[in-house]
Amino acid sequence: MGELTKLLNDAISKSLADAKADSCARFSAHLDGLIRHITKEELSSIEIIELLHHESLKFHSAGFTY
């Protein structure tokens, strides 16, 4: 039973690491999209702050917190 537990723990650990890496890659891509939007639209600093605030609210409403 000990070996099975170790194998399951290893599989869970790998799955969690993979999920974390995927989340980081998706968040990074999202930030890249925001940067492209900010640059293309030549947003002012106030508009950038409003955009970031809106994005923050979207993450919080989806259940993501820090």
mmCIF file as Biopython writes it, N, C-alpha, C and O atoms, coordinates in Angstrom:
data_model
#
loop_
_atom_site.group_PDB
_atom_site.id
_atom_site.type_symbol
_atom_site.label_atom_id
_atom_site.label_alt_id
_atom_site.label_comp_id
_atom_site.label_asym_id
_atom_site.label_entity_id
_atom_site.label_seq_id
_atom_site.pdbx_PDB_ins_code
_atom_site.Cartn_x
_atom_site.Cartn_y
_atom_site.Cartn_z
_atom_site.occupancy
_atom_site.B_iso_or_equiv
_atom_site.auth_seq_id
_atom_site.auth_asym_id
_atom_site.pdbx_PDB_model_num
ATOM 1   N N  . MET A ? 1  ? 0.819   -1.190 0.000   1.0 0.0 1  A 1 
ATOM 2   C CA . MET A ? 1  ? 0.000   0.000  0.000   1.0 0.0 1  A 1 
ATOM 3   C C  . MET A ? 1  ? 0.864   1.255  0.000   1.0 0.0 1  A 1 
ATOM 4   O O  . MET A ? 1  ? 0.451   2.262  -0.576  1.0 0.0 1  A 1 
ATOM 5   N N  . GLY A ? 2  ? 2.021   1.246  0.606   1.0 0.0 2  A 1 
ATOM 6   C CA . GLY A ? 2  ? 2.912   2.404  0.659   1.0 0.0 2  A 1 
ATOM 7   C C  . GLY A ? 2  ? 3.384   2.832  -0.719  1.0 0.0 2  A 1 
ATOM 8   O O  . GLY A ? 2  ? 3.459   4.026  -1.011  1.0 0.0 2  A 1 
ATOM 9   N N  . GLU A ? 3  ? 3.704   1.856  -1.574  1.0 0.0 3  A 1 
ATOM 10  C CA . GLU A ? 3  ? 4.174   2.183  -2.926  1.0 0.0 3  A 1 
ATOM 11  C C  . GLU A ? 3  ? 3.051   2.816  -3.750  1.0 0.0 3  A 1 
ATOM 12  O O  . GLU A ? 3  ? 3.287   3.763  -4.499  1.0 0.0 3  A 1 
ATOM 13  N N  . LEU A ? 4  ? 1.848   2.298  -3.611  1.0 0.0 4  A 1 
ATOM 14  C CA . LEU A ? 4  ? 0.702   2.862  -4.322  1.0 0.0 4  A 1 
ATOM 15  C C  . LEU A ? 4  ? 0.445   4.297  -3.878  1.0 0.0 4  A 1 
ATOM 16  O O  . LEU A ? 4  ? 0.167   5.164  -4.706  1.0 0.0 4  A 1 
ATOM 17  N N  . THR A ? 5  ? 0.536   4.547  -2.581  1.0 0.0 5  A 1 
ATOM 18  C CA . THR A ? 5  ? 0.342   5.893  -2.047  1.0 0.0 5  A 1 
ATOM 19  C C  . THR A ? 5  ? 1.394   6.845  -2.621  1.0 0.0 5  A 1 
ATOM 20  O O  . THR A ? 5  ? 1.077   7.972  -3.001  1.0 0.0 5  A 1 
ATOM 21  N N  . LYS A ? 6  ? 2.636   6.388  -2.679  1.0 0.0 6  A 1 
ATOM 22  C CA . LYS A ? 6  ? 3.710   7.216  -3.241  1.0 0.0 6  A 1 
ATOM 23  C C  . LYS A ? 6  ? 3.442   7.514  -4.712  1.0 0.0 6  A 1 
ATOM 24  O O  . LYS A ? 6  ? 3.611   8.650  -5.156  1.0 0.0 6  A 1 
ATOM 25  N N  . LEU A ? 7  ? 3.031   6.512  -5.461  1.0 0.0 7  A 1 
ATOM 26  C CA . LEU A ? 7  ? 2.739   6.718  -6.880  1.0 0.0 7  A 1 
ATOM 27  C C  . LEU A ? 7  ? 1.594   7.715  -7.070  1.0 0.0 7  A 1 
ATOM 28  O O  . LEU A ? 7  ? 1.655   8.582  -7.942  1.0 0.0 7  A 1 
ATOM 29  N N  . LEU A ? 8  ? 0.551   7.583  -6.249  1.0 0.0 8  A 1 
ATOM 30  C CA . LEU A ? 8  ? -0.573  8.512  -6.336  1.0 0.0 8  A 1 
ATOM 31  C C  . LEU A ? 8  ? -0.160  9.933  -5.954  1.0 0.0 8  A 1 
ATOM 32  O O  . LEU A ? 8  ? -0.554  10.898 -6.608  1.0 0.0 8  A 1 
ATOM 33  N N  . ASN A ? 9  ? 0.626   10.050 -4.903  1.0 0.0 9  A 1 
ATOM 34  C CA . ASN A ? 9  ? 1.117   11.372 -4.486  1.0 0.0 9  A 1 
ATOM 35  C C  . ASN A ? 9  ? 1.984   12.001 -5.570  1.0 0.0 9  A 1 
ATOM 36  O O  . ASN A ? 9  ? 1.885   13.200 -5.830  1.0 0.0 9  A 1 
ATOM 37  N N  . ASP A ? 10 ? 2.831   11.196 -6.200  1.0 0.0 10 A 1 
ATOM 38  C CA . ASP A ? 10 ? 3.677   11.703 -7.283  1.0 0.0 10 A 1 
ATOM 39  C C  . ASP A ? 10 ? 2.824   12.161 -8.467  1.0 0.0 10 A 1 
ATOM 40  O O  . ASP A ? 10 ? 3.092   13.205 -9.060  1.0 0.0 10 A 1 
ATOM 41  N N  . ALA A ? 11 ? 1.797   11.379 -8.809  1.0 0.0 11 A 1 
ATOM 42  C CA . ALA A ? 11 ? 0.914   11.737 -9.915  1.0 0.0 11 A 1 
ATOM 43  C C  . ALA A ? 11 ? 0.153   13.020 -9.607  1.0 0.0 11 A 1 
ATOM 44  O O  . ALA A ? 11 ? -0.006  13.875 -10.478 1.0 0.0 11 A 1 
ATOM 45  N N  . ILE A ? 12 ? -0.315  13.155 -8.375  1.0 0.0 12 A 1 
ATOM 46  C CA . ILE A ? 12 ? -1.032  14.371 -7.969  1.0 0.0 12 A 1 
ATOM 47  C C  . ILE A ? 12 ? -0.091  15.567 -8.004  1.0 0.0 12 A 1 
ATOM 48  O O  . ILE A ? 12 ? -0.465  16.636 -8.487  1.0 0.0 12 A 1 
ATOM 49  N N  . SER A ? 13 ? 1.113   15.397 -7.501  1.0 0.0 13 A 1 
ATOM 50  C CA . SER A ? 13 ? 2.088   16.491 -7.502  1.0 0.0 13 A 1 
ATOM 51  C C  . SER A ? 13 ? 2.399   16.947 -8.925  1.0 0.0 13 A 1 
ATOM 52  O O  . SER A ? 13 ? 2.476   18.145 -9.196  1.0 0.0 13 A 1 
ATOM 53  N N  . LYS A ? 14 ? 2.576   15.991 -9.826  1.0 0.0 14 A 1 
ATOM 54  C CA . LYS A ? 14 ? 2.858   16.337 -11.229 1.0 0.0 14 A 1 
ATOM 55  C C  . LYS A ? 14 ? 1.669   17.041 -11.845 1.0 0.0 14 A 1 
ATOM 56  O O  . LYS A ? 14 ? 1.841   18.020 -12.572 1.0 0.0 14 A 1 
ATOM 57  N N  . SER A ? 15 ? 0.475   16.567 -11.572 1.0 0.0 15 A 1 
ATOM 58  C CA . SER A ? 15 ? -0.731  17.203 -12.118 1.0 0.0 15 A 1 
ATOM 59  C C  . SER A ? 15 ? -0.868  18.640 -11.618 1.0 0.0 15 A 1 
ATOM 60  O O  . SER A ? 15 ? -1.213  19.538 -12.386 1.0 0.0 15 A 1 
ATOM 61  N N  . LEU A ? 16 ? -0.600  18.850 -10.345 1.0 0.0 16 A 1 
ATOM 62  C CA . LEU A ? 16 ? -0.674  20.201 -9.788  1.0 0.0 16 A 1 
ATOM 63  C C  . LEU A ? 16 ? 0.369   21.115 -10.411 1.0 0.0 16 A 1 
ATOM 64  O O  . LEU A ? 16 ? 0.081   22.269 -10.725 1.0 0.0 16 A 1 
ATOM 65  N N  . ALA A ? 17 ? 1.593   20.595 -10.591 1.0 0.0 17 A 1 
ATOM 66  C CA . ALA A ? 17 ? 2.656   21.392 -11.216 1.0 0.0 17 A 1 
ATOM 67  C C  . ALA A ? 17 ? 2.289   21.730 -12.660 1.0 0.0 17 A 1 
ATOM 68  O O  . ALA A ? 17 ? 2.513   22.853 -13.112 1.0 0.0 17 A 1 
ATOM 69  N N  . ASP A ? 18 ? 1.730   20.769 -13.379 1.0 0.0 18 A 1 
ATOM 70  C CA . ASP A ? 18 ? 1.308   21.012 -14.761 1.0 0.0 18 A 1 
ATOM 71  C C  . ASP A ? 18 ? 0.199   22.056 -14.817 1.0 0.0 18 A 1 
ATOM 72  O O  . ASP A ? 18 ? 0.214   22.930 -15.683 1.0 0.0 18 A 1 
ATOM 73  N N  . ALA A ? 19 ? -0.753  21.972 -13.909 1.0 0.0 19 A 1 
ATOM 74  C CA . ALA A ? 19 ? -1.859  22.934 -13.864 1.0 0.0 19 A 1 
ATOM 75  C C  . ALA A ? 19 ? -1.332  24.329 -13.552 1.0 0.0 19 A 1 
ATOM 76  O O  . ALA A ? 19 ? -1.782  25.311 -14.143 1.0 0.0 19 A 1 
ATOM 77  N N  . LYS A ? 20 ? -0.390  24.418 -12.635 1.0 0.0 20 A 1 
ATOM 78  C CA . LYS A ? 20 ? 0.199   25.715 -12.283 1.0 0.0 20 A 1 
ATOM 79  C C  . LYS A ? 20 ? 0.937   26.303 -13.484 1.0 0.0 20 A 1 
ATOM 80  O O  . LYS A ? 20 ? 0.796   27.490 -13.779 1.0 0.0 20 A 1 
ATOM 81  N N  . ALA A ? 21 ? 1.718   25.484 -14.174 1.0 0.0 21 A 1 
ATOM 82  C CA . ALA A ? 21 ? 2.447   25.952 -15.351 1.0 0.0 21 A 1 
ATOM 83  C C  . ALA A ? 21 ? 1.475   26.419 -16.435 1.0 0.0 21 A 1 
ATOM 84  O O  . ALA A ? 21 ? 1.715   27.436 -17.085 1.0 0.0 21 A 1 
ATOM 85  N N  . ASP A ? 22 ? 0.382   25.685 -16.631 1.0 0.0 22 A 1 
ATOM 86  C CA . ASP A ? 22 ? -0.618  26.062 -17.622 1.0 0.0 22 A 1 
ATOM 87  C C  . ASP A ? 22 ? -1.279  27.381 -17.246 1.0 0.0 22 A 1 
ATOM 88  O O  . ASP A ? 22 ? -1.490  28.239 -18.103 1.0 0.0 22 A 1 
ATOM 89  N N  . SER A ? 23 ? -1.602  27.542 -15.984 1.0 0.0 23 A 1 
ATOM 90  C CA . SER A ? 23 ? -2.218  28.794 -15.519 1.0 0.0 23 A 1 
ATOM 91  C C  . SER A ? 23 ? -1.275  29.975 -15.728 1.0 0.0 23 A 1 
ATOM 92  O O  . SER A ? 23 ? -1.701  31.050 -16.149 1.0 0.0 23 A 1 
ATOM 93  N N  . CYS A ? 24 ? -0.015  29.773 -15.436 1.0 0.0 24 A 1 
ATOM 94  C CA . CYS A ? 24 ? 0.966   30.845 -15.623 1.0 0.0 24 A 1 
ATOM 95  C C  . CYS A ? 24 ? 1.096   31.212 -17.099 1.0 0.0 24 A 1 
ATOM 96  O O  . CYS A ? 24 ? 1.174   32.391 -17.441 1.0 0.0 24 A 1 
ATOM 97  N N  . ALA A ? 25 ? 1.117   30.221 -17.959 1.0 0.0 25 A 1 
ATOM 98  C CA . ALA A ? 25 ? 1.227   30.480 -19.397 1.0 0.0 25 A 1 
ATOM 99  C C  . ALA A ? 25 ? -0.003  31.225 -19.903 1.0 0.0 25 A 1 
ATOM 100 O O  . ALA A ? 25 ? 0.122   32.156 -20.698 1.0 0.0 25 A 1 
ATOM 101 N N  . ARG A ? 26 ? -1.196  30.823 -19.448 1.0 0.0 26 A 1 
ATOM 102 C CA . ARG A ? 26 ? -2.420  31.507 -19.884 1.0 0.0 26 A 1 
ATOM 103 C C  . ARG A ? 26 ? -2.474  32.943 -19.362 1.0 0.0 26 A 1 
ATOM 104 O O  . ARG A ? 26 ? -2.886  33.852 -20.084 1.0 0.0 26 A 1 
ATOM 105 N N  . PHE A ? 27 ? -2.060  33.147 -18.116 1.0 0.0 27 A 1 
ATOM 106 C CA . PHE A ? 27 ? -2.065  34.494 -17.545 1.0 0.0 27 A 1 
ATOM 107 C C  . PHE A ? 27 ? -1.058  35.378 -18.273 1.0 0.0 27 A 1 
ATOM 108 O O  . PHE A ? 27 ? -1.339  36.545 -18.548 1.0 0.0 27 A 1 
ATOM 109 N N  . SER A ? 28 ? 0.108   34.831 -18.584 1.0 0.0 28 A 1 
ATOM 110 C CA . SER A ? 28 ? 1.118   35.577 -19.322 1.0 0.0 28 A 1 
ATOM 111 C C  . SER A ? 28 ? 0.593   35.973 -20.704 1.0 0.0 28 A 1 
ATOM 112 O O  . SER A ? 28 ? 0.800   37.103 -21.146 1.0 0.0 28 A 1 
ATOM 113 N N  . ALA A ? 29 ? -0.078  35.057 -21.376 1.0 0.0 29 A 1 
ATOM 114 C CA . ALA A ? 29 ? -0.669  35.358 -22.684 1.0 0.0 29 A 1 
ATOM 115 C C  . ALA A ? 29 ? -1.735  36.437 -22.550 1.0 0.0 29 A 1 
ATOM 116 O O  . ALA A ? 29 ? -1.857  37.300 -23.419 1.0 0.0 29 A 1 
ATOM 117 N N  . HIS A ? 30 ? -2.502  36.394 -21.477 1.0 0.0 30 A 1 
ATOM 118 C CA . HIS A ? 30 ? -3.528  37.410 -21.232 1.0 0.0 30 A 1 
ATOM 119 C C  . HIS A ? 30 ? -2.873  38.785 -21.056 1.0 0.0 30 A 1 
ATOM 120 O O  . HIS A ? 30 ? -3.340  39.778 -21.615 1.0 0.0 30 A 1 
ATOM 121 N N  . LEU A ? 31 ? -1.790  38.833 -20.276 1.0 0.0 31 A 1 
ATOM 122 C CA . LEU A ? 31 ? -1.075  40.101 -20.095 1.0 0.0 31 A 1 
ATOM 123 C C  . LEU A ? 31 ? -0.523  40.611 -21.420 1.0 0.0 31 A 1 
ATOM 124 O O  . LEU A ? 31 ? -0.579  41.808 -21.699 1.0 0.0 31 A 1 
ATOM 125 N N  . ASP A ? 32 ? 0.008   39.709 -22.235 1.0 0.0 32 A 1 
ATOM 126 C CA . ASP A ? 32 ? 0.505   40.103 -23.558 1.0 0.0 32 A 1 
ATOM 127 C C  . ASP A ? 32 ? -0.610  40.731 -24.383 1.0 0.0 32 A 1 
ATOM 128 O O  . ASP A ? 32 ? -0.392  41.724 -25.076 1.0 0.0 32 A 1 
ATOM 129 N N  . GLY A ? 33 ? -1.814  40.148 -24.307 1.0 0.0 33 A 1 
ATOM 130 C CA . GLY A ? 33 ? -2.957  40.708 -25.023 1.0 0.0 33 A 1 
ATOM 131 C C  . GLY A ? 33 ? -3.319  42.098 -24.524 1.0 0.0 33 A 1 
ATOM 132 O O  . GLY A ? 33 ? -3.644  42.984 -25.314 1.0 0.0 33 A 1 
ATOM 133 N N  . LEU A ? 34 ? -3.262  42.284 -23.219 1.0 0.0 34 A 1 
ATOM 134 C CA . LEU A ? 34 ? -3.539  43.610 -22.660 1.0 0.0 34 A 1 
ATOM 135 C C  . LEU A ? 34 ? -2.506  44.622 -23.135 1.0 0.0 34 A 1 
ATOM 136 O O  . LEU A ? 34 ? -2.850  45.753 -23.480 1.0 0.0 34 A 1 
ATOM 137 N N  . ILE A ? 35 ? -1.244  44.216 -23.151 1.0 0.0 35 A 1 
ATOM 138 C CA . ILE A ? 35 ? -0.170  45.110 -23.609 1.0 0.0 35 A 1 
ATOM 139 C C  . ILE A ? 35 ? -0.392  45.497 -25.071 1.0 0.0 35 A 1 
ATOM 140 O O  . ILE A ? 35 ? -0.241  46.663 -25.436 1.0 0.0 35 A 1 
ATOM 141 N N  . ARG A ? 36 ? -0.752  44.518 -25.910 1.0 0.0 36 A 1 
ATOM 142 C CA . ARG A ? 36 ? -1.027  44.823 -27.320 1.0 0.0 36 A 1 
ATOM 143 C C  . ARG A ? 36 ? -2.189  45.813 -27.439 1.0 0.0 36 A 1 
ATOM 144 O O  . ARG A ? 36 ? -2.125  46.758 -28.226 1.0 0.0 36 A 1 
ATOM 145 N N  . HIS A ? 37 ? -3.243  45.594 -26.660 1.0 0.0 37 A 1 
ATOM 146 C CA . HIS A ? 37 ? -4.408  46.482 -26.691 1.0 0.0 37 A 1 
ATOM 147 C C  . HIS A ? 37 ? -4.019  47.895 -26.249 1.0 0.0 37 A 1 
ATOM 148 O O  . HIS A ? 37 ? -4.383  48.876 -26.896 1.0 0.0 37 A 1 
ATOM 149 N N  . ILE A ? 38 ? -3.284  47.988 -25.152 1.0 0.0 38 A 1 
ATOM 150 C CA . ILE A ? 38 ? -2.858  49.289 -24.622 1.0 0.0 38 A 1 
ATOM 151 C C  . ILE A ? 38 ? -2.015  50.033 -25.654 1.0 0.0 38 A 1 
ATOM 152 O O  . ILE A ? 38 ? -2.190  51.235 -25.856 1.0 0.0 38 A 1 
ATOM 153 N N  . THR A ? 39 ? -1.107  49.320 -26.298 1.0 0.0 39 A 1 
ATOM 154 C CA . THR A ? 39 ? -0.223  49.936 -27.288 1.0 0.0 39 A 1 
ATOM 155 C C  . THR A ? 39 ? -0.991  50.344 -28.536 1.0 0.0 39 A 1 
ATOM 156 O O  . THR A ? 39 ? -0.830  51.459 -29.034 1.0 0.0 39 A 1 
ATOM 157 N N  . LYS A ? 40 ? -1.825  49.442 -29.042 1.0 0.0 40 A 1 
ATOM 158 C CA . LYS A ? 40 ? -2.579  49.713 -30.267 1.0 0.0 40 A 1 
ATOM 159 C C  . LYS A ? 40 ? -3.517  50.902 -30.092 1.0 0.0 40 A 1 
ATOM 160 O O  . LYS A ? 40 ? -3.613  51.761 -30.968 1.0 0.0 40 A 1 
ATOM 161 N N  . GLU A ? 41 ? -4.205  50.946 -28.960 1.0 0.0 41 A 1 
ATOM 162 C CA . GLU A ? 41 ? -5.175  52.010 -28.711 1.0 0.0 41 A 1 
ATOM 163 C C  . GLU A ? 41 ? -4.545  53.267 -28.120 1.0 0.0 41 A 1 
ATOM 164 O O  . GLU A ? 41 ? -5.223  54.278 -27.936 1.0 0.0 41 A 1 
ATOM 165 N N  . GLU A ? 42 ? -3.242  53.201 -27.824 1.0 0.0 42 A 1 
ATOM 166 C CA . GLU A ? 42 ? -2.516  54.334 -27.230 1.0 0.0 42 A 1 
ATOM 167 C C  . GLU A ? 42 ? -3.261  54.890 -26.018 1.0 0.0 42 A 1 
ATOM 168 O O  . GLU A ? 42 ? -3.540  56.086 -25.929 1.0 0.0 42 A 1 
ATOM 169 N N  . LEU A ? 43 ? -3.572  53.991 -25.096 1.0 0.0 43 A 1 
ATOM 170 C CA . LEU A ? 43 ? -4.342  54.376 -23.915 1.0 0.0 43 A 1 
ATOM 171 C C  . LEU A ? 43 ? -3.535  55.301 -23.011 1.0 0.0 43 A 1 
ATOM 172 O O  . LEU A ? 43 ? -2.313  55.195 -22.908 1.0 0.0 43 A 1 
ATOM 173 N N  . SER A ? 44 ? -4.251  56.204 -22.366 1.0 0.0 44 A 1 
ATOM 174 C CA . SER A ? 44 ? -3.626  57.090 -21.379 1.0 0.0 44 A 1 
ATOM 175 C C  . SER A ? 44 ? -3.392  56.299 -20.088 1.0 0.0 44 A 1 
ATOM 176 O O  . SER A ? 44 ? -3.889  55.184 -19.926 1.0 0.0 44 A 1 
ATOM 177 N N  . SER A ? 45 ? -2.640  56.889 -19.195 1.0 0.0 45 A 1 
ATOM 178 C CA . SER A ? 45 ? -2.373  56.205 -17.923 1.0 0.0 45 A 1 
ATOM 179 C C  . SER A ? 45 ? -3.668  55.957 -17.152 1.0 0.0 45 A 1 
ATOM 180 O O  . SER A ? 45 ? -3.808  54.913 -16.515 1.0 0.0 45 A 1 
ATOM 181 N N  . ILE A ? 46 ? -4.605  56.880 -17.196 1.0 0.0 46 A 1 
ATOM 182 C CA . ILE A ? 46 ? -5.896  56.704 -16.508 1.0 0.0 46 A 1 
ATOM 183 C C  . ILE A ? 46 ? -6.658  55.547 -17.142 1.0 0.0 46 A 1 
ATOM 184 O O  . ILE A ? 46 ? -7.234  54.720 -16.434 1.0 0.0 46 A 1 
ATOM 185 N N  . GLU A ? 47 ? -6.665  55.483 -18.469 1.0 0.0 47 A 1 
ATOM 186 C CA . GLU A ? 47 ? -7.358  54.398 -19.157 1.0 0.0 47 A 1 
ATOM 187 C C  . GLU A ? 47 ? -6.725  53.048 -18.852 1.0 0.0 47 A 1 
ATOM 188 O O  . GLU A ? 47 ? -7.426  52.044 -18.727 1.0 0.0 47 A 1 
ATOM 189 N N  . ILE A ? 48 ? -5.408  53.021 -18.735 1.0 0.0 48 A 1 
ATOM 190 C CA . ILE A ? 48 ? -4.703  51.776 -18.397 1.0 0.0 48 A 1 
ATOM 191 C C  . ILE A ? 48 ? -5.101  51.318 -16.998 1.0 0.0 48 A 1 
ATOM 192 O O  . ILE A ? 48 ? -5.354  50.135 -16.771 1.0 0.0 48 A 1 
ATOM 193 N N  . ILE A ? 49 ? -5.152  52.259 -16.071 1.0 0.0 49 A 1 
ATOM 194 C CA . ILE A ? 49 ? -5.548  51.917 -14.700 1.0 0.0 49 A 1 
ATOM 195 C C  . ILE A ? 49 ? -6.976  51.390 -14.676 1.0 0.0 49 A 1 
ATOM 196 O O  . ILE A ? 49 ? -7.262  50.407 -13.993 1.0 0.0 49 A 1 
ATOM 197 N N  . GLU A ? 50 ? -7.875  52.035 -15.418 1.0 0.0 50 A 1 
ATOM 198 C CA . GLU A ? 50 ? -9.259  51.562 -15.481 1.0 0.0 50 A 1 
ATOM 199 C C  . GLU A ? 50 ? -9.333  50.170 -16.093 1.0 0.0 50 A 1 
ATOM 200 O O  . GLU A ? 50 ? -10.092 49.324 -15.620 1.0 0.0 50 A 1 
ATOM 201 N N  . LEU A ? 51 ? -8.552  49.928 -17.138 1.0 0.0 51 A 1 
ATOM 202 C CA . LEU A ? 51 ? -8.519  48.614 -17.771 1.0 0.0 51 A 1 
ATOM 203 C C  . LEU A ? 51 ? -8.014  47.553 -16.789 1.0 0.0 51 A 1 
ATOM 204 O O  . LEU A ? 51 ? -8.602  46.477 -16.676 1.0 0.0 51 A 1 
ATOM 205 N N  . LEU A ? 52 ? -6.940  47.856 -16.093 1.0 0.0 52 A 1 
ATOM 206 C CA . LEU A ? 52 ? -6.397  46.902 -15.119 1.0 0.0 52 A 1 
ATOM 207 C C  . LEU A ? 52 ? -7.389  46.641 -13.986 1.0 0.0 52 A 1 
ATOM 208 O O  . LEU A ? 52 ? -7.516  45.512 -13.511 1.0 0.0 52 A 1 
ATOM 209 N N  . HIS A ? 53 ? -8.083  47.680 -13.562 1.0 0.0 53 A 1 
ATOM 210 C CA . HIS A ? 53 ? -9.095  47.503 -12.515 1.0 0.0 53 A 1 
ATOM 211 C C  . HIS A ? 53 ? -10.214 46.586 -13.002 1.0 0.0 53 A 1 
ATOM 212 O O  . HIS A ? 53 ? -10.666 45.703 -12.273 1.0 0.0 53 A 1 
ATOM 213 N N  . HIS A ? 54 ? -10.654 46.802 -14.238 1.0 0.0 54 A 1 
ATOM 214 C CA . HIS A ? 54 ? -11.700 45.960 -14.820 1.0 0.0 54 A 1 
ATOM 215 C C  . HIS A ? 54 ? -11.224 44.505 -14.910 1.0 0.0 54 A 1 
ATOM 216 O O  . HIS A ? 54 ? -11.977 43.584 -14.593 1.0 0.0 54 A 1 
ATOM 217 N N  . GLU A ? 55 ? -9.992  44.305 -15.335 1.0 0.0 55 A 1 
ATOM 218 C CA . GLU A ? 55 ? -9.439  42.954 -15.435 1.0 0.0 55 A 1 
ATOM 219 C C  . GLU A ? 55 ? -9.360  42.304 -14.054 1.0 0.0 55 A 1 
ATOM 220 O O  . GLU A ? 55 ? -9.653  41.117 -13.904 1.0 0.0 55 A 1 
ATOM 221 N N  . SER A ? 56 ? -8.965  43.079 -13.053 1.0 0.0 56 A 1 
ATOM 222 C CA . SER A ? 56 ? -8.895  42.568 -11.690 1.0 0.0 56 A 1 
ATOM 223 C C  . SER A ? 56 ? -10.268 42.114 -11.201 1.0 0.0 56 A 1 
ATOM 224 O O  . SER A ? 56 ? -10.397 41.059 -10.581 1.0 0.0 56 A 1 
ATOM 225 N N  . LEU A ? 57 ? -11.280 42.910 -11.483 1.0 0.0 57 A 1 
ATOM 226 C CA . LEU A ? 57 ? -12.641 42.540 -11.090 1.0 0.0 57 A 1 
ATOM 227 C C  . LEU A ? 57 ? -13.086 41.244 -11.767 1.0 0.0 57 A 1 
ATOM 228 O O  . LEU A ? 57 ? -13.766 40.423 -11.151 1.0 0.0 57 A 1 
ATOM 229 N N  . LYS A ? 58 ? -12.704 41.060 -13.024 1.0 0.0 58 A 1 
ATOM 230 C CA . LYS A ? 58 ? -13.054 39.822 -13.731 1.0 0.0 58 A 1 
ATOM 231 C C  . LYS A ? 58 ? -12.425 38.617 -13.034 1.0 0.0 58 A 1 
ATOM 232 O O  . LYS A ? 58 ? -13.074 37.582 -12.878 1.0 0.0 58 A 1 
ATOM 233 N N  . PHE A ? 59 ? -11.168 38.746 -12.616 1.0 0.0 59 A 1 
ATOM 234 C CA . PHE A ? 59 ? -10.510 37.632 -11.931 1.0 0.0 59 A 1 
ATOM 235 C C  . PHE A ? 59 ? -11.147 37.359 -10.565 1.0 0.0 59 A 1 
ATOM 236 O O  . PHE A ? 59 ? -11.346 36.206 -10.181 1.0 0.0 59 A 1 
ATOM 237 N N  . HIS A ? 60 ? -11.459 38.420 -9.850  1.0 0.0 60 A 1 
ATOM 238 C CA . HIS A ? 60 ? -12.088 38.249 -8.531  1.0 0.0 60 A 1 
ATOM 239 C C  . HIS A ? 60 ? -13.479 37.614 -8.660  1.0 0.0 60 A 1 
ATOM 240 O O  . HIS A ? 60 ? -13.848 36.751 -7.864  1.0 0.0 60 A 1 
ATOM 241 N N  . SER A ? 61 ? -14.240 38.044 -9.657  1.0 0.0 61 A 1 
ATOM 242 C CA . SER A ? 61 ? -15.583 37.461 -9.812  1.0 0.0 61 A 1 
ATOM 243 C C  . SER A ? 61 ? -15.523 36.007 -10.263 1.0 0.0 61 A 1 
ATOM 244 O O  . SER A ? 61 ? -16.473 35.250 -10.065 1.0 0.0 61 A 1 
ATOM 245 N N  . ALA A ? 62 ? -14.400 35.618 -10.871 1.0 0.0 62 A 1 
ATOM 246 C CA . ALA A ? 62 ? -14.226 34.226 -11.284 1.0 0.0 62 A 1 
ATOM 247 C C  . ALA A ? 62 ? -13.706 33.360 -10.127 1.0 0.0 62 A 1 
ATOM 248 O O  . ALA A ? 62 ? -13.543 32.148 -10.271 1.0 0.0 62 A 1 
ATOM 249 N N  . GLY A ? 63 ? -13.450 34.001 -8.980  1.0 0.0 63 A 1 
ATOM 250 C CA . GLY A ? 63 ? -13.012 33.235 -7.812  1.0 0.0 63 A 1 
ATOM 251 C C  . GLY A ? 63 ? -11.527 33.239 -7.574  1.0 0.0 63 A 1 
ATOM 252 O O  . GLY A ? 63 ? -11.041 32.546 -6.680  1.0 0.0 63 A 1 
ATOM 253 N N  . PHE A ? 64 ? -10.779 34.021 -8.369  1.0 0.0 64 A 1 
ATOM 254 C CA . PHE A ? 64 ? -9.334  34.105 -8.168  1.0 0.0 64 A 1 
ATOM 255 C C  . PHE A ? 64 ? -9.024  35.233 -7.210  1.0 0.0 64 A 1 
ATOM 256 O O  . PHE A ? 64 ? -9.457  36.368 -7.408  1.0 0.0 64 A 1 
ATOM 257 N N  . THR A ? 65 ? -8.276  34.918 -6.176  1.0 0.0 65 A 1 
ATOM 258 C CA . THR A ? 65 ? -7.851  35.935 -5.218  1.0 0.0 65 A 1 
ATOM 259 C C  . THR A ? 65 ? -6.375  35.763 -4.957  1.0 0.0 65 A 1 
ATOM 260 O O  . THR A ? 65 ? -5.776  34.752 -5.323  1.0 0.0 65 A 1 
ATOM 261 N N  . TYR A ? 66 ? -5.798  36.754 -4.325  1.0 0.0 66 A 1 
ATOM 262 C CA . TYR A ? 66 ? -4.376  36.681 -3.994  1.0 0.0 66 A 1 
ATOM 263 C C  . TYR A ? 66 ? -4.188  36.345 -2.560  1.0 0.0 66 A 1 
ATOM 264 O O  . TYR A ? 66 ? -3.053  36.239 -2.094  1.0 0.0 66 A 1 
#
